[in-house]
Amino acid sequence: MPSLWIGPPGRLRAVDDAAQEFDRSVSLSVTEFQALGGAVTVTSLPTPPRRLALSWTGLQPGDAEWLDALARRVFGPSPLAVLDPSTRNLLDGTQSQGFGPVSSWELTGQGSLVQQPDRTVTLTGTSSTSVLRWQHPFWPGWPVPAGQRLTFTTSFPASTSEVQLYWFNAAGLSSWTSRAGATITAEPPDRTLFVKPAIVPGPLTTPIPVGPALLRLADPTPLPSPLPIGDGCPAMAVTGYTDRPTATARDLSLTLVEVRRARS
């Protein structure tokens, strides 16, 4: 399996050489203030942006040219996706545990999503045609590498639900793969850019927690228990780049930061 996939959605390319540096630390952006009386307060962003630092030594020409093109925005200014095969869960952290905000999901048909005081999101009032979809914070879904199987599983009661993977192409048209129960593994159709996981919860008359869920590459067997907290799959932009060619290869590094849409 490649070291990672990187590129704009629809142009994800595998980089086989493992990066010598792979630092995906969160920028906490915490500011500390100490009053004259001794009290200490801190302020921070509610959801700190992710940052990523990658560096390679002796990178082969094809991969180096690809990374160079991304840094120079040859394919346009669109944000990039970086998919690491070792990522245990592509969902966002709070979303992966069934916590709010409710905007992390999209509900079509009858029903309502409610964030409880403990931040747990519950679903109720649904019908047989209701569909609950997990929402990516930036794109129409999660970027998909061509030919790579994906697995989605949810802790929502399997006795009443059906799981789905919606596939989106460049035109925004979708198809889907469905399976009864709580887990589905499938390979995306040709020309797929994004995937969006979903459940058909069936009729509900009492509030049921949406609960933890997992979306990841490949087919993890057995499924981890409990389901891991999500690492996310943020849209990212290159903020730093170095390229040091040698006689036979290139030493190259990239730094990236998460980008977000402005709140309306």
C-alpha positions as CSV (number, residue, x, y, z in Angstrom):
1,M,0.0,0.0,0.0
2,P,1.3,3.5,-0.7
3,S,2.8,5.8,1.9
4,L,0.0,8.2,1.3
5,W,-2.3,9.7,-1.4
6,I,-2.2,13.5,-2.0
7,G,-3.8,15.8,-4.6
8,P,-7.0,17.6,-5.4
9,P,-10.1,15.4,-5.2
10,G,-10.4,13.5,-8.4
11,R,-6.6,13.7,-8.9
12,L,-5.3,11.9,-5.9
13,R,-2.0,10.3,-6.6
14,A,-0.2,7.6,-4.5
15,V,3.3,8.4,-3.2
16,D,5.0,5.1,-2.5
17,D,8.2,6.5,-0.7
18,A,7.6,6.8,3.0
19,A,8.1,10.4,4.3
20,Q,11.0,10.7,6.7
21,E,9.0,13.4,8.5
22,F,5.2,13.0,9.0
23,D,4.1,15.5,11.6
24,R,0.3,16.1,11.8
25,S,0.2,18.0,15.1
26,V,-2.8,20.2,15.9
27,S,-2.1,23.9,16.2
28,L,-3.9,24.5,19.5
29,S,-3.7,28.3,19.2
30,V,-4.0,28.8,23.0
31,T,-3.4,32.3,24.4
32,E,-2.6,32.6,28.1
33,F,-3.3,35.8,30.1
34,Q,-2.3,36.3,33.7
35,A,-4.0,39.1,35.7
36,L,-2.1,41.2,38.3
37,G,-4.1,39.4,41.0
38,G,-2.7,36.0,39.9
39,A,-5.7,34.6,38.0
40,V,-4.8,32.8,34.7
41,T,-7.2,32.6,31.8
42,V,-6.7,31.0,28.4
43,T,-8.5,31.5,25.1
44,S,-8.4,29.2,22.1
45,L,-10.2,28.3,18.9
46,P,-13.1,25.9,19.5
47,T,-11.7,23.5,16.8
48,P,-8.0,24.1,16.2
49,P,-6.8,23.7,12.6
50,R,-4.7,20.7,11.6
51,R,-1.2,21.2,10.3
52,L,0.9,18.7,8.4
53,A,4.7,18.6,7.8
54,L,6.1,16.1,5.3
55,S,9.6,15.6,4.1
56,W,11.3,13.0,1.8
57,T,15.0,12.2,1.1
58,G,15.9,10.7,-2.2
59,L,12.4,11.0,-3.7
60,Q,12.0,9.5,-7.2
61,P,11.4,11.9,-10.1
62,G,7.7,11.1,-10.8
63,D,6.6,11.6,-7.2
64,A,8.8,14.7,-6.8
65,E,7.3,16.3,-10.0
66,W,3.8,15.6,-8.7
67,L,4.5,17.2,-5.3
68,D,6.2,20.2,-7.0
69,A,3.2,20.7,-9.2
70,L,0.9,20.7,-6.2
71,A,3.1,23.2,-4.4
72,R,3.1,25.5,-7.4
73,R,-0.7,25.1,-7.9
74,V,-0.4,23.8,-11.4
75,F,-3.8,22.2,-11.1
76,G,-5.4,25.4,-9.7
77,P,-5.9,26.9,-6.2
78,S,-8.3,24.2,-4.9
79,P,-7.5,22.7,-1.5
80,L,-5.7,19.3,-1.4
81,A,-6.6,16.0,0.3
82,V,-4.0,14.0,2.1
83,L,-5.0,10.4,2.9
84,D,-2.7,8.3,5.1
85,P,-3.5,4.6,5.0
86,S,-2.7,4.3,8.7
87,T,-5.5,6.7,9.6
88,R,-7.9,4.7,11.8
89,N,-11.0,6.8,11.2
90,L,-11.6,9.5,8.5
91,L,-14.5,11.1,10.3
92,D,-14.0,14.3,12.4
93,G,-13.3,13.7,16.1
94,T,-16.6,14.8,17.6
95,Q,-18.6,13.5,14.6
96,S,-17.0,10.0,15.0
97,Q,-18.3,9.8,18.6
98,G,-21.9,11.0,17.8
99,F,-21.4,14.5,19.4
100,G,-22.6,17.8,18.0
101,P,-22.9,20.1,16.2
102,V,-25.9,18.6,14.4
103,S,-24.5,20.2,11.1
104,S,-22.2,17.2,11.0
105,W,-25.1,15.3,9.6
106,E,-27.8,15.8,6.9
107,L,-31.2,14.3,7.5
108,T,-33.6,14.0,4.5
109,G,-37.2,13.0,4.9
110,Q,-39.1,13.0,8.2
111,G,-37.4,13.3,11.5
112,S,-35.3,15.6,13.7
113,L,-31.7,15.7,15.0
114,V,-31.3,17.2,18.5
115,Q,-28.1,18.0,20.4
116,Q,-28.6,17.0,24.1
117,P,-27.0,18.9,27.0
118,D,-24.1,16.3,27.1
119,R,-23.5,17.1,23.4
120,T,-24.8,13.7,22.3
121,V,-26.9,14.0,19.1
122,T,-30.1,12.0,19.0
123,L,-32.4,11.1,16.1
124,T,-36.2,10.6,16.3
125,G,-39.4,11.0,14.4
126,T,-38.1,9.3,11.2
127,S,-40.0,7.3,8.6
128,S,-39.1,4.4,6.3
129,T,-37.8,6.8,3.7
130,S,-35.6,9.0,6.0
131,V,-31.9,9.0,5.3
132,L,-29.2,10.3,7.7
133,R,-25.9,11.2,6.0
134,W,-22.6,12.1,7.6
135,Q,-21.3,15.5,6.3
136,H,-17.7,16.4,5.4
137,P,-16.9,19.9,6.8
138,F,-15.6,21.2,3.4
139,W,-16.3,19.0,0.4
140,P,-19.5,17.2,-0.8
141,G,-18.0,14.0,0.8
142,W,-14.7,12.3,1.7
143,P,-12.1,12.2,-1.1
144,V,-11.7,8.8,-2.6
145,P,-8.6,7.2,-4.1
146,A,-9.4,5.3,-7.3
147,G,-9.7,1.5,-6.7
148,Q,-9.4,1.7,-2.9
149,R,-12.0,-0.1,-0.9
150,L,-13.7,1.8,2.0
151,T,-15.4,0.5,5.1
152,F,-18.2,2.3,7.0
153,T,-19.7,1.0,10.2
154,T,-22.0,2.6,12.8
155,S,-23.1,1.8,16.3
156,F,-26.7,2.7,15.4
157,P,-29.0,-0.2,16.2
158,A,-28.5,-2.6,13.3
159,S,-31.8,-4.4,13.7
160,T,-33.7,-1.4,12.3
161,S,-31.2,0.2,10.0
162,E,-29.4,-0.1,6.6
163,V,-26.0,1.4,5.8
164,Q,-25.1,3.1,2.6
165,L,-22.2,4.6,0.7
166,Y,-23.1,7.5,-1.7
167,W,-20.6,8.0,-4.5
168,F,-20.2,11.4,-6.2
169,N,-18.6,12.1,-9.5
170,A,-17.3,15.4,-10.9
171,A,-20.7,16.4,-12.1
172,G,-22.2,15.9,-8.6
173,L,-24.2,12.9,-9.7
174,S,-24.4,10.1,-7.2
175,S,-25.0,6.4,-7.0
176,W,-25.0,4.3,-3.9
177,T,-24.2,0.9,-2.4
178,S,-26.4,-0.4,0.4
179,R,-26.3,-3.2,2.9
180,A,-28.6,-4.3,5.7
181,G,-27.0,-4.1,9.2
182,A,-24.3,-1.9,10.6
183,T,-21.2,-2.4,8.3
184,I,-20.5,-2.0,4.6
185,T,-17.3,-2.4,2.6
186,A,-17.2,-1.4,-1.1
187,E,-15.0,-0.2,-3.9
188,P,-16.0,3.1,-5.5
189,P,-17.3,3.1,-9.1
190,D,-15.1,4.6,-11.8
191,R,-14.7,8.4,-11.8
192,T,-15.8,8.7,-8.2
193,L,-14.4,11.8,-6.4
194,F,-16.2,11.7,-3.1
195,V,-18.0,9.2,-0.8
196,K,-20.6,10.1,1.8
197,P,-21.7,7.4,4.4
198,A,-25.3,7.2,5.4
199,I,-27.9,5.1,7.2
200,V,-31.6,4.4,6.6
201,P,-32.7,4.3,10.3
202,G,-36.2,3.2,9.7
203,P,-39.2,4.5,11.7
204,L,-38.2,5.9,15.1
205,T,-40.7,7.2,17.7
206,T,-38.2,7.7,20.6
207,P,-34.8,9.5,20.5
208,I,-31.9,7.2,19.6
209,P,-28.3,8.4,19.9
210,V,-26.6,8.6,16.5
211,G,-23.6,7.1,18.3
212,P,-20.0,6.4,17.2
213,A,-19.2,5.6,13.6
214,L,-16.1,4.7,11.5
215,L,-15.1,5.5,7.9
216,R,-11.7,4.2,6.7
217,L,-9.8,2.9,3.8
218,A,-9.6,-0.9,3.2
219,D,-11.4,-3.6,5.1
220,P,-10.3,-3.7,8.8
221,T,-10.8,-7.2,10.2
222,P,-11.8,-7.4,12.9
223,L,-13.4,-4.0,13.4
224,P,-11.8,-2.1,16.3
225,S,-13.8,-2.0,19.5
226,P,-14.6,0.6,20.7
227,L,-14.6,2.5,17.4
228,P,-11.6,4.9,17.4
229,I,-11.9,8.7,17.6
230,G,-11.8,10.2,14.2
231,D,-8.6,11.8,12.8
232,G,-10.5,13.7,10.2
233,C,-9.7,14.2,6.5
234,P,-9.3,18.0,6.3
235,A,-9.0,20.1,3.2
236,M,-5.5,21.5,3.2
237,A,-3.4,24.1,1.5
238,V,0.4,24.2,1.0
239,T,2.0,27.0,3.0
240,G,5.7,26.0,2.7
241,Y,7.9,24.1,0.2
242,T,11.5,23.2,-0.2
243,D,13.1,21.3,-3.1
244,R,16.8,20.2,-3.1
245,P,17.6,18.2,-6.2
246,T,20.6,15.8,-6.2
247,A,22.2,13.9,-9.1
248,T,19.7,11.0,-9.0
249,A,16.8,12.2,-6.9
250,R,15.3,15.1,-4.9
251,D,15.0,16.0,-1.2
252,L,11.6,17.7,-0.8
253,S,9.4,19.0,2.0
254,L,5.9,20.3,2.2
255,T,4.0,22.1,5.0
256,L,0.2,22.3,4.9
257,V,-2.6,23.8,7.0
258,E,-6.3,23.0,7.2
259,V,-8.6,25.4,5.3
260,R,-12.2,26.0,6.2
261,R,-15.2,27.7,4.7
262,A,-16.3,31.0,6.2
263,R,-19.3,30.8,8.4
264,S,-22.3,32.5,7.0
